[in-house]
Amino acid sequence: MAHYKASESKREQFRRYLEKSGVLDTITSVLVALYEETDKPNNALDFIKLHLGTTGPEPVDAEALRMELADLQQKFNLLMEENKELKNKLMQYEPSPENGAAE
């Protein structure tokens, strides 16, 4: 009987661990999504794997993506400014279509 209580305690601890870490909620939501599918997939396991994998990038990956995004936005802004300057220089040497048509 003591062995049963010890394993029951471990089970309860493990259940609380899964609940606290969000595993139970995630699995439940995936199973609910599978249940609510009108056209059930041929392979339920593939459906579960696909939906479990859509939790998003790892925090490290997300931070790297944020840094890359900021870098690319800065490069974009520099290129837009350079484009604007080059267009202004070009306008000095070529007449605009409105001016060229009037001549």
All heavy atoms as an XYZ file, in Angstrom:
825
protein
N       0.825     -1.197      0.000
C       0.000      0.000      0.000
C       0.861      1.250      0.000
O       0.523      2.211     -0.634
C      -0.943     -0.041      1.208
C      -1.946      1.060      1.218
S      -3.097      0.935     -0.128
C      -4.622      0.879      0.687
N       1.996      1.248      0.698
C       2.882      2.413      0.741
C       3.475      2.687     -0.632
O       3.671      3.834     -1.004
C       3.982      2.199      1.766
N       3.769      1.628     -1.376
C       4.317      1.783     -2.724
C       3.310      2.481     -3.631
O       3.658      3.312     -4.451
C       4.684      0.402     -3.295
C       5.317      0.493     -4.645
N       4.586      0.675     -5.785
C       6.623      0.425     -5.034
C       5.392      0.722     -6.821
N       6.642      0.569     -6.396
N       2.040      2.142     -3.485
C       0.983      2.756     -4.283
C       0.895      4.251     -4.009
O       0.805      5.046     -4.922
C      -0.352      2.068     -3.983
C      -1.511      2.704     -4.705
C      -1.689      2.537     -6.061
C      -2.422      3.496     -4.016
C      -2.753      3.121     -6.724
C      -3.482      4.089     -4.657
C      -3.646      3.900     -6.027
O      -4.691      4.492     -6.675
N       0.956      4.654     -2.744
C       0.877      6.072     -2.400
C       2.086      6.842     -2.912
O       1.956      7.975     -3.343
C       0.725      6.254     -0.893
C      -0.620      5.847     -0.375
C      -0.909      6.528      0.925
C      -2.248      6.090      1.434
N      -3.257      7.084      1.346
N       3.262      6.233     -2.865
C       4.470      6.905     -3.354
C       4.374      7.148     -4.852
O       4.691      8.230     -5.332
C       5.701      6.078     -3.021
N       3.913      6.148     -5.613
C       3.805      6.342     -7.058
C       2.673      7.321     -7.388
O       2.766      8.072     -8.339
C       3.615      5.010     -7.773
O       2.316      4.516     -7.576
N       1.616      7.307     -6.583
C       0.516      8.260     -6.802
C       1.002      9.685     -6.564
O       0.652     10.604     -7.298
C      -0.651      7.926     -5.863
C      -1.883      8.753     -6.094
C      -2.524      8.495     -7.452
O      -2.415      7.360     -7.961
O      -3.130      9.422     -8.004
N       1.847      9.870     -5.555
C       2.406     11.183     -5.279
C       3.282     11.645     -6.441
O       3.222     12.800     -6.854
C       3.205     11.138     -3.987
O       3.855     12.372     -3.791
N       4.089     10.744     -6.977
C       4.934     11.090     -8.120
C       4.092     11.430     -9.344
O       4.408     12.349    -10.085
C       5.895      9.943     -8.446
C       7.021      9.804     -7.467
C       7.968      8.707     -7.887
C       9.108      8.579     -6.893
N      10.049      7.531     -7.284
N       3.028     10.697     -9.542
C       2.124     10.985    -10.660
C       1.520     12.381    -10.517
O       1.430     13.127    -11.481
C       1.003      9.953    -10.730
C       1.408      8.669    -11.325
C       0.205      7.787    -11.497
N       0.619      6.460    -11.865
C      -0.098      5.385    -11.681
N      -1.294      5.461    -11.120
N       0.355      4.209    -12.055
N       1.093     12.677     -9.325
C       0.486     13.989     -9.074
C       1.503     15.106     -9.275
O       1.187     16.142     -9.855
C      -0.107     14.041     -7.661
C      -0.845     15.314     -7.355
C      -2.041     15.565     -8.258
O      -2.639     14.613     -8.775
O      -2.381     16.754     -8.460
N       2.722     14.901     -8.826
C       3.775     15.892     -9.037
C       4.036     16.079    -10.534
O       4.178     17.199    -11.010
C       5.071     15.473     -8.345
C       5.034     15.593     -6.849
C       6.306     15.050     -6.201
O       7.112     14.390     -6.844
N       6.474     15.324     -4.910
N       4.083     14.969    -11.242
C       4.330     15.049    -12.691
C       3.172     15.759    -13.393
O       3.377     16.581    -14.271
C       4.530     13.638    -13.256
C       4.926     13.636    -14.696
C       6.153     14.139    -15.105
C       4.077     13.118    -15.661
C       6.525     14.142    -16.438
C       4.438     13.121    -16.999
C       5.666     13.623    -17.388
N       1.939     15.453    -12.983
C       0.771     16.109    -13.570
C       0.810     17.618    -13.329
O       0.555     18.410    -14.229
C      -0.527     15.520    -13.003
C      -1.776     16.055    -13.720
C      -3.045     15.751    -12.956
N      -3.097     16.385    -11.661
C      -3.330     17.700    -11.464
N      -3.491     18.508    -12.475
N      -3.388     18.179    -10.239
N       1.181     18.028    -12.117
C       1.286     19.455    -11.805
C       2.390     20.113    -12.632
O       2.238     21.237    -13.104
C       1.534     19.666    -10.310
C       0.280     19.485     -9.464
C       0.482     20.005     -8.054
N       1.579     19.352     -7.359
C       1.459     18.377     -6.476
N       0.271     17.947     -6.146
N       2.522     17.846     -5.907
N       3.497     19.381    -12.781
C       4.602     19.877    -13.615
C       4.126     20.118    -15.049
O       4.396     21.170    -15.636
C       5.752     18.869    -13.587
C       6.755     19.026    -14.688
C       7.667     20.075    -14.698
C       6.798     18.112    -15.734
C       8.591     20.215    -15.724
C       7.714     18.237    -16.755
C       8.616     19.292    -16.749
O       9.516     19.422    -17.759
N       3.410     19.154    -15.635
C       2.905     19.308    -17.002
C       1.904     20.454    -17.097
O       1.899     21.210    -18.068
C       2.257     18.006    -17.483
C       3.197     16.824    -17.702
C       2.393     15.581    -18.073
C       4.233     17.148    -18.768
N       1.088     20.582    -16.083
C       0.093     21.650    -16.063
C       0.765     23.015    -15.953
O       0.428     23.948    -16.684
C      -0.873     21.438    -14.907
C      -2.073     22.352    -14.955
C      -3.081     21.991    -13.876
O      -3.226     20.797    -13.553
O      -3.709     22.931    -13.359
N       1.734     23.128    -15.051
C       2.423     24.398    -14.832
C       3.208     24.833    -16.069
O       3.258     26.020    -16.398
C       3.378     24.284    -13.645
C       4.016     25.606    -13.253
C       5.056     25.429    -12.155
C       4.395     25.248    -10.816
N       5.369     25.225     -9.703
N       3.793     23.880    -16.786
C       4.608     24.224    -17.953
C       3.778     24.450    -19.214
O       4.329     24.808    -20.252
C       5.657     23.137    -18.198
O       5.022     21.907    -18.491
N       2.469     24.234    -19.132
C       1.607     24.517    -20.280
C       1.441     23.351    -21.237
O       0.768     23.479    -22.260
N       2.030     22.225    -20.908
C       1.946     21.060    -21.800
C       0.509     20.570    -21.916
O       0.024     20.294    -23.017
C       2.882     19.930    -21.306
C       2.674     18.651    -22.092
C       4.331     20.382    -21.396
N      -0.177     20.466    -20.804
C      -1.556     19.960    -20.835
C      -2.464     20.873    -21.657
O      -3.279     20.386    -22.457
C      -2.102     19.796    -19.419
C      -1.454     18.687    -18.581
C      -2.083     18.631    -17.190
C      -1.564     17.347    -19.262
N      -2.324     22.169    -21.496
C      -3.154     23.101    -22.265
C      -2.869     22.984    -23.756
O      -3.785     23.008    -24.583
C      -2.916     24.540    -21.807
C      -3.495     24.815    -20.437
O      -4.422     24.089    -20.014
O      -3.021     25.765    -19.788
N      -1.593     22.867    -24.109
C      -1.220     22.782    -25.516
C      -1.752     21.503    -26.145
O      -2.352     21.543    -27.227
C       0.314     22.844    -25.669
O       0.780     24.057    -25.089
C       0.721     22.788    -27.122
N      -1.549     20.394    -25.473
C      -2.037     19.123    -26.010
C      -3.557     19.136    -26.101
O      -4.135     18.679    -27.094
C      -1.535     17.940    -25.142
C      -0.031     17.784    -25.329
C      -2.262     16.651    -25.497
C       0.607     16.754    -24.435
N      -4.208     19.677    -25.092
C      -5.664     19.751    -25.111
C      -6.154     20.586    -26.285
O      -7.086     20.189    -26.994
C      -6.194     20.339    -23.794
O      -5.760     19.508    -22.725
C      -7.706     20.431    -23.789
N      -5.521     21.728    -26.529
C      -5.971     22.578    -27.636
C      -5.753     21.910    -28.991
O      -6.579     22.043    -29.891
C      -5.278     23.937    -27.585
O      -3.900     23.806    -27.828
N      -4.672     21.141    -29.135
C      -4.432     20.426    -30.390
C      -5.472     19.326    -30.578
O      -6.014     19.151    -31.677
C      -2.999     19.852    -30.431
C      -2.820     18.916    -31.610
C      -1.978     20.979    -30.504
N      -5.761     18.607    -29.512
C      -6.774     17.556    -29.616
C      -8.155     18.129    -29.890
O      -8.937     17.554    -30.657
C      -6.773     16.701    -28.343
C      -5.538     15.819    -28.146
C      -5.585     15.123    -26.792
C      -5.382     14.822    -29.271
N      -8.469     19.263    -29.301
C      -9.751     19.920    -29.583
C      -9.803     20.352    -31.050
O     -10.829     20.175    -31.723
C      -9.968     21.123    -28.633
C     -11.124     21.994    -29.103
C     -10.220     20.630    -27.214
N      -8.693     20.890    -31.566
C      -8.655     21.288    -32.977
C      -8.872     20.081    -33.884
O      -9.590     20.162    -34.884
C      -7.324     21.960    -33.301
N      -8.282     18.952    -33.545
C      -8.483     17.725    -34.324
C      -9.930     17.271    -34.235
O     -10.541     16.900    -35.241
C      -7.543     16.629    -33.819
C      -7.672     15.257    -34.482
C      -7.405     15.341    -35.977
C      -6.718     14.268    -33.830
N     -10.504     17.342    -33.059
C     -11.909     16.948    -32.870
C     -12.846     17.829    -33.688
O     -13.819     17.357    -34.266
C     -12.264     17.031    -31.382
C     -13.716     16.750    -31.090
C     -14.198     15.454    -31.069
C     -14.599     17.791    -30.841
C     -15.524     15.188    -30.811
C     -15.940     17.542    -30.574
C     -16.397     16.241    -30.573
O     -17.718     15.989    -30.318
N     -12.532     19.126    -33.762
C     -13.409     20.067    -34.455
C     -13.201     20.092    -35.962
O     -13.959     20.757    -36.671
C     -13.215     21.466    -33.872
C     -13.724     21.571    -32.442
C     -13.453     22.911    -31.793
O     -12.641     23.696    -32.335
O     -14.052     23.169    -30.740
N     -12.191     19.402    -36.476
C     -11.970     19.331    -37.913
C     -13.172     18.655    -38.567
O     -13.560     17.560    -38.187
C     -10.715     18.510    -38.246
C      -9.433     19.259    -38.130
C      -9.235     20.283    -39.232
O      -9.454     19.959    -40.412
O      -8.865     21.412    -38.896
N     -13.751     19.301    -39.558
C     -14.876     18.670    -40.252
C     -14.390     17.538    -41.146
O     -15.013     16.493    -41.208
C     -15.653     19.703    -41.087
O     -14.742     20.386    -41.942
C     -16.353     20.706    -40.200
N     -13.282     17.763    -41.850
C     -12.672     16.713    -42.665
C     -11.494     16.154    -41.886
O     -10.425     16.755    -41.848
C     -12.191     17.273    -44.009
C     -13.339     17.807    -44.846
O     -14.437     17.236    -44.741
O     -13.129     18.779    -45.587
N     -11.727     15.026    -41.239
C     -10.670     14.440    -40.419
C      -9.483     14.055    -41.304
O      -9.657     13.510    -42.386
C     -11.172     13.191    -39.688
C     -12.347     13.448    -38.750
C     -11.936     14.259    -37.547
C     -13.067     14.384    -36.569
N     -13.416     15.730    -36.248
N      -8.260     14.369    -40.867
C      -7.077     13.995    -41.650
C      -6.887     12.480    -41.651
O      -7.335     11.790    -40.733
C      -5.930     14.697    -40.924
C      -6.420     14.904    -39.540
C      -7.906     15.069    -39.637
N      -6.235     11.982    -42.699
C      -5.970     10.543    -42.789
C      -5.021     10.096    -41.686
O      -5.152      8.988    -41.180
C      -5.379     10.187    -44.151
C      -6.392     10.377    -45.264
O      -7.591     10.284    -45.034
N      -5.912     10.649    -46.456
N      -4.082     10.948    -41.328
C      -3.101     10.586    -40.311
C      -3.205     11.576    -39.155
O      -2.708     12.698    -39.238
C      -1.694     10.592    -40.923
C      -0.674      9.988    -39.995
O      -0.828     10.012    -38.781
N       0.388      9.453    -40.576
N      -3.849     11.141    -38.107
C      -4.057     12.019    -36.947
C      -2.736     12.403    -36.291
O      -2.582     13.523    -35.804
C      -4.976     11.344    -35.939
N      -1.781     11.498    -36.295
C      -0.487     11.788    -35.675
C       0.237     12.908    -36.417
O       0.816     13.797    -35.792
C       0.378     10.532    -35.627
C       1.687     10.643    -34.875
C       1.455     11.099    -33.440
C       2.427      9.325    -34.888
N       0.179     12.904    -37.751
C       0.785     13.990    -38.526
C       0.102     15.320    -38.221
O       0.750     16.352    -38.125
C       0.726     13.702    -40.025
C       1.740     12.668    -40.455
O       2.688     12.394    -39.680
O       1.590     12.120    -41.568
N      -1.218     15.297    -38.075
C      -1.965     16.501    -37.718
C      -1.481     17.046    -36.383
O      -1.217     18.244    -36.232
C      -3.462     16.177    -37.645
C      -4.326     17.339    -37.240
C      -4.869     18.178    -38.191
C      -4.592     17.602    -35.893
C      -5.670     19.253    -37.820
C      -5.388     18.676    -35.515
C      -5.923     19.498    -36.488
N      -1.321     16.163    -35.407
C      -0.885     16.583    -34.071
C       0.540     17.134    -34.131
O       0.834     18.183    -33.557
C      -0.998     15.411    -33.077
C      -2.475     15.091    -32.835
C      -0.301     15.725    -31.764
C      -2.726     13.804    -32.071
N       1.426     16.435    -34.845
C       2.807     16.904    -34.969
C       2.848     18.280    -35.626
O       3.588     19.164    -35.183
C       3.637     15.923    -35.800
C       3.973     14.648    -35.088
C       4.758     13.721    -36.014
C       5.066     12.399    -35.384
N       5.783     11.503    -36.319
N       2.065     18.459    -36.667
C       2.038     19.737    -37.376
C       1.563     20.852    -36.461
O       2.170     21.923    -36.400
C       1.134     19.645    -38.605
C       0.934     20.930    -39.387
C       2.233     21.319    -40.085
C      -0.176     20.768    -40.404
N       0.502     20.601    -35.714
C      -0.051     21.647    -34.860
C       0.754     21.873    -33.585
O       0.712     22.952    -33.016
C      -1.515     21.351    -34.550
C      -2.402     21.640    -35.720
N      -2.517     20.800    -36.791
C      -3.170     22.707    -35.997
C      -3.333     21.324    -37.673
N      -3.745     22.489    -37.220
N       1.471     20.874    -33.134
C       2.341     21.080    -31.984
C       3.565     21.884    -32.381
O       4.118     22.619    -31.574
C       2.789     19.745    -31.383
C       1.806     19.066    -30.471
C       2.352     17.719    -30.020
C       1.460     19.915    -29.274
N       3.978     21.782    -33.635
C       5.156     22.502    -34.112
C       4.902     23.949    -34.427
O       5.820     24.682    -34.769
N       3.674     24.437    -34.318
C       3.349     25.810    -34.686
C       3.335     26.746    -33.491
O       2.677     27.770    -33.518
C       1.976     25.875    -35.385
O       0.985     25.363    -34.495
C       1.968     25.091    -36.669
N       4.094     26.426    -32.470
C       4.092     27.278    -31.284
C       4.937     28.526    -31.482
O       4.892     29.425    -30.674
C       4.602     26.510    -30.057
O       5.909     26.029    -30.343
C       3.676     25.367    -29.708
N       5.727     28.565    -32.551
C       6.548     29.746    -32.807
C       8.017     29.449    -32.581
O       8.385     28.406    -32.087
N       8.848     30.397    -32.929
C      10.281     30.168    -32.797
C      10.718     30.165    -31.347
O      10.038     30.704    -30.482
C      10.903     31.355    -33.540
C       9.860     32.415    -33.503
C       8.527     31.689    -33.488
N      11.856     29.564    -31.116
C      12.448     29.567    -29.783
C      12.812     31.008    -29.419
O      13.070     31.825    -30.298
C      13.701     28.700    -29.766
C      13.429     27.227    -29.989
C      12.628     26.605    -28.861
O      12.926     26.891    -27.692
O      11.705     25.843    -29.169
N      12.846     31.345    -28.137
C      13.189     32.717    -27.738
C      14.521     33.194    -28.317
O      14.647     34.347    -28.701
C      13.239     32.641    -26.216
C      12.377     31.485    -25.863
C      12.492     30.509    -27.009
N      15.504     32.309    -28.399
C      16.792     32.703    -28.968
C      16.611     33.048    -30.442
O      17.129     34.044    -30.934
C      17.822     31.560    -28.788
C      19.114     31.874    -29.516
C      18.085     31.327    -27.316
N      15.847     32.228    -31.158
C      15.580     32.486    -32.564
C      14.797     33.787    -32.739
O      15.059     34.547    -33.660
C      14.792     31.331    -33.187
C      15.607     30.048    -33.263
O      16.848     30.130    -33.205
O      14.992     28.975    -33.374
N      13.848     34.026    -31.863
C      13.039     35.236    -31.963
C      13.915     36.474    -31.772
O      13.763     37.465    -32.487
C      11.917     35.210    -30.924
N      14.835     36.419    -30.826
C      15.725     37.567    -30.600
C      16.625     37.787    -31.801
O      16.845     38.923    -32.224
C      16.554     37.349    -29.327
C      17.438     38.522    -28.974
C      16.677     39.821    -28.761
O      15.528     39.775    -28.285
O      17.234     40.886    -29.075
N      17.138     36.715    -32.378
C      17.978     36.838    -33.575
C      17.181     37.421    -34.729
O      17.687     38.271    -35.480
C      18.554     35.477    -33.958
N      15.931     37.013    -34.845
C      15.080     37.559    -35.907
C      14.778     39.039    -35.677
O      14.735     39.821    -36.629
C      13.779     36.754    -36.002
C      13.926     35.340    -36.559
C      12.612     34.587    -36.431
C      14.395     35.368    -37.994
N      14.582     39.436    -34.425
C      14.351     40.857    -34.127
C      15.571     41.697    -34.501
O      15.444     42.778    -35.070
C      14.040     41.050    -32.644
C      12.602     40.812    -32.301
C      12.295     41.253    -30.865
N      11.269     40.408    -30.340
C      11.457     39.335    -29.585
N      12.649     38.988    -29.209
N      10.448     38.610    -29.178
N      16.754     41.166    -34.184
C      17.982     41.900    -34.509
C      18.156     42.000    -36.022
O      18.522     43.059    -36.546
C      19.186     41.210    -33.867
C      19.205     41.327    -32.348
S      20.534     40.401    -31.572
C      21.970     41.209    -32.252
N      17.877     40.915    -36.722
C      17.983     40.932    -38.183
C      16.973     41.904    -38.784
O      17.285     42.645    -39.723
C      17.765     39.533    -38.743
C      17.930     39.458    -40.247
C      17.720     38.066    -40.809
O      17.374     37.135    -40.049
O      17.894     37.920    -42.024
N      15.770     41.922    -38.243
C      14.742     42.839    -38.724
C      15.179     44.290    -38.539
O      15.056     45.113    -39.452
C      13.420     42.596    -37.987
C      12.290     43.557    -38.324
C      11.907     43.468    -39.793
C      11.092     43.292    -37.435
N      15.717     44.618    -37.375
C      16.176     45.984    -37.124
C      17.295     46.361    -38.082
O      17.315     47.472    -38.631
C      16.649     46.122    -35.676
N      18.221     45.436    -38.321
C      19.329     45.681    -39.250
C      18.805     45.908    -40.663
O      19.224     46.853    -41.361
C      20.293     44.496    -39.216
C      21.502     44.708    -40.106
O      22.095     45.801    -40.034
O      21.851     43.779    -40.874
N      17.871     45.081    -41.091
C      17.322     45.222    -42.445
C      16.492     46.496    -42.591
O      16.505     47.126    -43.653
C      16.495     43.983    -42.800
C      17.300     42.704    -42.999
C      16.368     41.508    -43.171
C      18.239     42.825    -44.189
N      15.796     46.891    -41.540
C      15.040     48.142    -41.600
C      15.980     49.331    -41.738
O      15.700     50.268    -42.500
C      14.165     48.299    -40.354
C      12.941     47.429    -40.373
C      12.150     47.501    -39.077
O      12.709     47.709    -38.007
N      10.846     47.294    -39.180
N      17.094     49.276    -41.029
C      18.082     50.356    -41.127
C      18.663     50.407    -42.539
O      18.782     51.487    -43.134
C      19.188     50.148    -40.094
C      20.189     51.269    -40.036
C      21.260     51.010    -38.970
O      21.424     49.893    -38.505
N      21.963     52.058    -38.602
N      19.011     49.262    -43.094
C      19.537     49.214    -44.464
C      18.499     49.717    -45.462
O      18.826     50.446    -46.397
C      19.962     47.789    -44.832
C      21.217     47.344    -44.152
C      21.574     45.908    -44.525
C      22.817     45.449    -43.796
N      23.143     44.042    -44.105
N      17.255     49.338    -45.263
C      16.174     49.796    -46.130
C      16.064     51.317    -46.110
O      15.960     51.961    -47.158
C      14.848     49.158    -45.693
C      13.650     49.701    -46.420
C      13.357     49.296    -47.701
C      12.815     50.633    -45.805
C      12.252     49.804    -48.372
C      11.718     51.145    -46.461
C      11.429     50.734    -47.757
N      16.084     51.886    -44.900
C      15.984     53.338    -44.783
C      17.156     54.038    -45.471
O      16.965     55.063    -46.147
C      15.898     53.749    -43.315
C      14.588     53.333    -42.683
O      13.587     53.152    -43.367
N      14.597     53.155    -41.380
N      18.365     53.497    -45.331
C      19.532     54.082    -46.007
C      19.385     53.997    -47.523
O      19.693     54.961    -48.243
C      20.812     53.381    -45.554
C      21.256     53.642    -44.115
C      22.418     52.721    -43.744
C      21.643     55.096    -43.921
N      18.912     52.861    -47.995
C      18.735     52.707    -49.441
C      17.634     53.627    -49.983
O      17.763     54.166    -51.093
C      18.431     51.253    -49.785
C      19.604     50.290    -49.663
C      19.133     48.846    -49.819
C      20.685     50.617    -50.680
N      16.589     53.817    -49.208
C      15.525     54.736    -49.641
C      16.048     56.170    -49.720
O      15.730     56.909    -50.658
C      14.320     54.654    -48.693
C      13.558     53.351    -48.803
S      12.890     53.047    -50.452
C      11.618     54.277    -50.525
N      16.857     56.555    -48.756
C      17.449     57.895    -48.766
C      18.392     58.046    -49.959
O      18.377     59.071    -50.649
C      18.186     58.150    -47.451
C      18.697     59.561    -47.298
C      17.588     60.608    -47.303
O      16.494     60.341    -46.792
O      17.835     61.711    -47.824
N      19.217     57.042    -50.210
C      20.131     57.080    -51.355
C      19.346     57.145    -52.664
O      19.709     57.903    -53.574
C      21.027     55.839    -51.348
C      22.029     55.815    -52.489
C      22.874     54.555    -52.511
O      22.636     53.625    -51.703
O      23.783     54.496    -53.338
N      18.269     56.388    -52.742
C      17.428     56.418    -53.935
C      16.859     57.812    -54.157
O      16.848     58.328    -55.282
C      16.305     55.388    -53.777
C      15.472     55.230    -55.025
O      15.480     56.065    -55.917
N      14.745     54.129    -55.083
N      16.412     58.435    -53.098
C      15.851     59.786    -53.190
C      16.915     60.779    -53.676
O      16.650     61.611    -54.557
C      15.326     60.205    -51.813
C      14.601     61.523    -51.779
C      14.078     61.775    -50.373
C      13.435     63.117    -50.255
N      12.962     63.379    -48.885
N      18.132     60.670    -53.120
C      19.213     61.561    -53.535
C      19.572     61.341    -55.001
O      19.787     62.310    -55.754
C      20.449     61.328    -52.659
C      20.287     61.802    -51.232
C      21.445     61.368    -50.339
O      22.464     60.858    -50.862
O      21.321     61.529    -49.106
N      19.625     60.098    -55.428
C      19.965     59.803    -56.823
C      18.884     60.297    -57.776
O      19.188     60.787    -58.872
C      20.211     58.305    -57.006
C      21.486     57.769    -56.359
C      21.523     56.242    -56.453
C      22.727     58.374    -57.000
N      17.639     60.185    -57.378
C      16.558     60.714    -58.210
C      16.675     62.228    -58.351
O      16.468     62.781    -59.436
C      15.195     60.349    -57.618
C      14.765     58.937    -57.888
C      13.381     58.672    -57.316
C      12.951     57.257    -57.581
N      11.600     56.984    -57.057
N      17.025     62.909    -57.250
C      17.202     64.362    -57.306
C      18.354     64.739    -58.235
O      18.252     65.690    -59.011
C      17.431     64.940    -55.910
C      16.165     64.922    -55.074
O      15.054     64.903    -55.612
N      16.324     64.897    -53.770
N      19.470     63.994    -58.176
C      20.600     64.252    -59.068
C      20.201     64.006    -60.518
O      20.582     64.762    -61.420
C      21.790     63.368    -58.701
C      22.521     63.809    -57.470
C      23.724     62.914    -57.216
C      24.438     63.309    -55.941
N      25.604     62.446    -55.663
N      19.448     62.962    -60.742
C      19.014     62.635    -62.097
C      18.109     63.732    -62.658
O      18.203     64.064    -63.846
C      18.277     61.291    -62.092
C      17.812     60.751    -63.435
C      19.010     60.516    -64.358
C      17.022     59.472    -63.255
N      17.300     64.298    -61.817
C      16.391     65.361    -62.266
C      17.169     66.600    -62.720
O      16.685     67.373    -63.547
C      15.412     65.732    -61.146
C      14.423     64.630    -60.824
S      13.478     64.072    -62.217
C      12.374     65.438    -62.413
N      18.388     66.788    -62.206
C      19.202     67.926    -62.628
C      19.659     67.753    -64.078
O      19.840     68.727    -64.794
C      20.436     68.073    -61.731
C      20.124     68.467    -60.320
C      21.363     68.464    -59.441
O      22.451     68.107    -59.889
N      21.195     68.853    -58.177
N      19.854     66.516    -64.511
C      20.390     66.258    -65.844
C      19.325     65.887    -66.868
O      19.545     66.016    -68.065
C      21.430     65.127    -65.769
C      22.601     65.487    -64.885
C      22.747     64.926    -63.621
C      23.541     66.419    -65.294
C      23.807     65.264    -62.801
C      24.606     66.771    -64.464
C      24.736     66.187    -63.234
O      25.786     66.526    -62.420
N      18.212     65.417    -66.424
C      17.135     65.042    -67.339
C      15.890     65.844    -66.972
O      15.526     65.939    -65.819
C      16.821     63.554    -67.209
C      17.907     62.644    -67.710
C      17.492     61.174    -67.616
O      16.322     60.876    -67.320
O      18.367     60.329    -67.840
N      15.228     66.355    -67.980
C      13.975     67.072    -67.684
C      12.889     66.069    -67.299
O      12.930     64.920    -67.702
C      13.651     67.765    -69.003
C      14.352     66.974    -70.048
C      15.561     66.392    -69.381
N      11.976     66.527    -66.493
C      10.869     65.655    -66.109
C       9.971     65.432    -67.312
O       9.954     66.229    -68.252
C      10.077     66.282    -64.952
O       9.463     67.465    -65.382
N       9.178     64.384    -67.369
C       8.289     64.121    -68.511
C       7.319     65.258    -68.776
O       7.000     65.540    -69.917
C       7.540     62.840    -68.098
C       8.384     62.203    -67.060
C       9.142     63.309    -66.401
N       6.871     65.965    -67.736
C       5.961     67.078    -67.944
C       6.664     68.227    -68.689
O       6.124     68.835    -69.587
C       5.419     67.624    -66.603
C       4.613     66.632    -65.796
C       5.494     65.817    -64.863
O       6.516     66.321    -64.372
O       5.155     64.639    -64.627
N       7.887     68.532    -68.287
C       8.643     69.607    -68.920
C       9.055     69.236    -70.342
O       9.061     70.051    -71.234
C       9.894     69.965    -68.106
C       9.536     70.570    -66.760
O       8.411     71.008    -66.557
N      10.479     70.572    -65.833
N       9.425     67.982    -70.555
C       9.858     67.525    -71.880
C       8.705     67.531    -72.865
O       8.882     67.815    -74.033
N       7.506     67.253    -72.444
C       6.359     67.236    -73.333
C       5.942     68.642    -73.711
O       5.413     68.880    -74.790
C       5.189     66.499    -72.661
N       6.215     69.620    -72.870
C       5.804     71.003    -73.148
C       6.716     71.650    -74.179
O       6.329     72.575    -74.857
C       5.825     71.825    -71.860
N       7.944     71.178    -74.353
C       8.879     71.801    -75.271
C       8.623     71.473    -76.668
O       8.217     70.716    -77.293
C      10.327     71.418    -74.910
C      10.735     72.023    -73.597
C      12.141     71.571    -73.222
O      12.772     70.811    -73.955
O      12.602     71.980    -72.159
